[in-house]
Amino acid sequence: MTRKILLTTFLVLSGLFVFSQSGAAKFGYVDTDYILGQIPEYKAAQAELDKTSIQWQKEIDLKYTEVDKLYKAYQADAILLTEDMKKKRENEIVNKEKEVKDLQKQRFGVDGELFKKRQELVKPIQDKVYNAIKSVAEKSGLGFILDKSGQVSILYANAKYDKSDDVLVFLGYKK
């Protein structure tokens, strides 16, 4: 799988290079991790998300500890319990564990509260950066801007094509 990705990336970049050399288009690259790392609002949003995530994880860990205590108490008492009492305690443990898993999914799931909070805090900043990248590309006459911080890596990049600082200047975070 990794070989296919590398080969595809190489072929795409080779095609862009040939396309660029023919005079049809120029391309540059940015490092969005670097850009976002220079924006105070992004750092603040990430810090808030991290704080919230840690707080929610502690809450979930505490609830799992409670489930574990219930289970250990059940194991210690099992010999003395009637079948009805065993079933009742087992159901209590299962229900508590389900509650914790549901809370975990609600907070950290695919469309969970953390995802929604990230969308609320980070997406506007990412949109602002994207629009700045687009403007810088158009102003520089570039046909393509590649991101060297993402999944698709650049095998070689000449620093003169790095437009990350231009994007930060455009956004007003750098002079």
NORSULJO-V381843 format. One line per field, one symbol per residue. ss: DSSP state (h for helix, s for strand, l for the rest). psi: psi as a letter, one per 40 degrees, with the letter a starting at -180 (. if undefined). A space follows every 50 residues. Layout:
ss: ???
psi: ???
//
This chain:
ss: lhhhhhhhhhhhhhhhhhhhhlllllsssslhhhhhhllhhhhhhhhhhh hhhhhhhhhhhhhhhhhhhhhhhhhhhhhhllhhhhhhhhhhhhhhhhhh hhhhhhhhllllhhhhhhhhhhhhhhhhhhhhhhhhhhhhlllsssslll llllllllhhhslhhhhhhhhllll
psi: dddddddddddddddddddddeediiiaiigdddddeehddddddddddd ddddddddddddddddddddddddddeddeiidddddddddddddddddd dddddddeidfadddddddddddddddddddddddddddefidihiheea dhihdhhhdeehedddddddeeei.
//
